[in-house]
Structure formats: C-alpha cells, structure tokens
C-alpha cells in the first residue's frame, strides 16, 4: 500500500504519466538568445515574436517559423530558435512542437552591461534587450578629394 501511494505522488508531480510528461513539454538543454536587429535598435523599436518550433526525437530543431510578430524581429528569432536543443525522447517517430516567445525590449542607452544580458524565462520565453547604437559624429565622412588642385609652378 505504501508503494502505491509513493507512485501516485510521483505521477502527480510529473503531470499524469511519465510518458506523456516528457512528450508534452520537452526540457530545454540549450537556449540560444537572438541578437537585437540593428535596424530595430536604430529605429528604437520593441516587439514580441512567437516562433513555432518542430523538434526531432533527438532534441534538435527540425523547423522554426515565426507565427506572430513584427517582421523586423522575425529573422533574428527564427535564426535563434533553429539553434536550440531540447531533451531527447525514445519514440523516433514522434515530433514535438513548442512555441518560443522572444520579447525584444529597448532599454536606456546609459544602462550598464549587466542589463543587456538576455533573460531566459522558463519554459520557452526569452527577453532580448537592446540600446540605441552610439554614433561618433566627430569624424569626417567626406570622401577624399579625387582631383587635387594643381599647384602653380614656382618662378
């Protein structure tokens, strides 16, 4: 009787049965953050992208496609999602699907480096932070003179 109670407690923590818990929500082995697109940082744009990911039995990503979000962030989010690695499963014919949420957020340009670190929020969410790029306006951007003026000969 004690053994039955222990098994029922373990099953309640795993979400029902051991097989469906692993197949329903895979564990994340490696989460790769996206890079903040330079066009979005110059435009001071924030946004959210949801990427639907199909996972192979070995945990690698078979396919990643953005299903929602601003176009400027979609490519970065899809590129990142293709590099994620999830937990393996025994059934080689079972493909799992999850949705990863990428939140791209602009923060103040005066923020310190620790505030720019991406934040992983389990199970499948990331917050990517970016700032407006700094520009150096003191440098001359004029092209060099292709035809220099000729000096007058000395007499």
C-alpha positions as CSV (number, residue, x, y, z in Angstrom):
1,X,0.0,0.0,0.0
2,X,2.9,2.4,0.8
3,X,4.4,1.7,-2.6
4,X,1.2,2.6,-4.4
5,X,1.0,5.9,-2.5
6,X,4.6,6.8,-3.5
7,X,3.9,6.0,-7.2
8,X,0.8,8.2,-7.2
9,X,2.7,11.1,-5.6
10,X,5.5,10.8,-8.2
11,X,3.0,10.7,-11.1
12,X,1.2,13.7,-9.8
13,X,4.4,15.7,-9.8
14,X,5.2,14.6,-13.4
15,X,1.8,15.7,-14.7
16,X,0.0,12.3,-15.0
17,X,2.1,9.6,-16.6
18,X,5.8,9.6,-17.1
19,X,5.5,9.0,-20.9
20,X,3.1,11.9,-21.6
21,X,5.0,14.4,-19.4
22,X,8.2,14.0,-21.5
23,X,6.3,14.1,-24.8
24,X,4.0,17.0,-23.9
25,X,6.6,19.5,-22.8
26,X,10.3,18.9,-23.6
27,X,13.1,20.1,-21.4
28,X,15.4,22.8,-22.8
29,X,19.1,21.6,-23.0
30,X,20.4,24.7,-24.7
31,X,18.6,28.0,-25.4
32,X,20.4,30.4,-27.8
33,X,19.4,34.1,-27.5
34,X,18.6,36.2,-30.5
35,X,20.6,39.3,-31.4
36,X,18.8,42.6,-31.4
37,X,18.5,43.6,-35.0
38,X,20.5,46.8,-35.8
39,X,17.6,48.2,-37.8
40,X,15.2,47.9,-34.9
41,X,17.7,49.4,-32.4
42,X,18.3,52.4,-34.7
43,X,14.5,52.8,-35.1
44,X,14.1,52.4,-31.3
45,X,11.6,49.6,-31.8
46,X,10.5,47.0,-29.4
47,X,8.2,44.0,-30.1
48,X,7.4,40.3,-29.5
49,X,7.8,37.4,-31.8
50,X,6.3,33.9,-31.4
51,X,8.2,31.1,-33.2
52,X,6.7,27.7,-33.6
53,X,9.4,25.0,-33.4
54,X,9.2,21.4,-34.5
55,X,11.6,19.2,-32.5
56,X,13.1,15.9,-33.7
57,X,13.3,12.8,-31.4
58,X,17.0,13.5,-30.7
59,X,16.2,17.0,-29.4
60,X,17.4,19.0,-32.4
61,X,15.1,21.6,-34.2
62,X,13.7,20.4,-37.5
63,X,11.9,23.5,-38.4
64,X,11.3,27.0,-36.9
65,X,8.9,29.6,-38.3
66,X,7.6,32.8,-36.9
67,X,3.8,32.7,-36.5
68,X,3.3,36.2,-35.0
69,X,5.3,39.4,-34.6
70,X,6.9,42.3,-36.3
71,X,8.8,41.5,-39.5
72,X,12.0,43.3,-38.3
73,X,12.4,40.8,-35.5
74,X,11.3,37.6,-37.2
75,X,14.5,36.7,-38.9
76,X,16.6,37.0,-35.7
77,X,14.1,35.0,-33.7
78,X,13.9,32.2,-36.3
79,X,17.7,32.0,-36.6
80,X,18.0,31.7,-32.8
81,X,15.2,29.1,-32.5
82,X,17.0,26.8,-35.0
83,X,20.0,26.6,-32.7
84,X,18.0,25.5,-29.6
85,X,18.4,21.9,-28.3
86,X,15.7,20.0,-26.3
87,X,15.6,16.8,-24.4
88,X,15.5,13.5,-26.3
89,X,12.6,11.1,-26.4
90,X,12.6,7.3,-27.1
91,X,10.0,7.3,-29.9
92,X,11.8,8.1,-33.1
93,X,8.6,8.8,-35.0
94,X,7.2,11.4,-32.5
95,X,7.8,15.0,-33.5
96,X,7.1,17.6,-30.8
97,X,6.0,21.2,-31.3
98,X,6.6,24.1,-28.9
99,X,6.2,27.9,-29.2
100,X,9.1,30.1,-28.2
101,X,8.3,33.7,-27.3
102,X,11.0,36.3,-27.9
103,X,10.4,39.7,-26.3
104,X,12.7,42.4,-27.8
105,X,12.9,45.3,-25.4
106,X,14.7,48.7,-25.8
107,X,16.4,50.0,-22.7
108,X,18.2,53.2,-21.9
109,X,21.5,53.8,-23.7
110,X,23.0,54.6,-20.3
111,X,22.3,51.1,-18.9
112,X,25.2,49.1,-17.7
113,X,26.4,45.9,-19.4
114,X,24.6,43.5,-16.9
115,X,21.2,45.0,-18.0
116,X,21.9,44.0,-21.6
117,X,22.2,40.3,-20.8
118,X,19.3,38.2,-22.3
119,X,16.9,36.8,-19.8
120,X,15.6,33.2,-20.1
121,X,12.1,32.7,-18.6
122,X,11.2,29.0,-18.5
123,X,9.8,27.1,-20.2
124,X,10.1,28.8,-23.6
125,X,10.5,32.6,-23.3
126,X,13.4,35.0,-23.8
127,X,13.8,38.7,-23.3
128,X,16.4,40.3,-25.6
129,X,17.4,43.8,-24.6
130,X,18.9,46.4,-26.9
131,X,20.0,50.0,-26.8
132,X,20.3,52.7,-29.4
133,X,23.7,52.4,-31.1
134,X,26.2,55.2,-30.2
135,X,27.5,57.2,-33.1
136,X,30.6,59.3,-33.3
137,X,29.8,62.4,-35.2
138,X,33.2,64.0,-34.9
139,X,34.8,62.0,-37.7
140,X,34.6,63.4,-41.2
141,X,32.7,61.3,-43.7
142,X,33.5,63.3,-46.7
143,X,35.3,61.3,-49.4
144,X,38.9,62.2,-50.2
145,X,39.4,64.7,-53.0
146,X,39.8,62.7,-56.1
147,X,41.2,65.5,-58.2
148,X,43.5,67.6,-56.0
149,X,44.1,71.2,-57.1
150,X,47.3,71.7,-59.0
151,X,50.0,73.9,-57.6
152,X,51.2,76.7,-59.6
153,X,54.8,76.3,-60.7
154,X,57.4,78.4,-58.9
155,X,59.0,81.1,-60.8
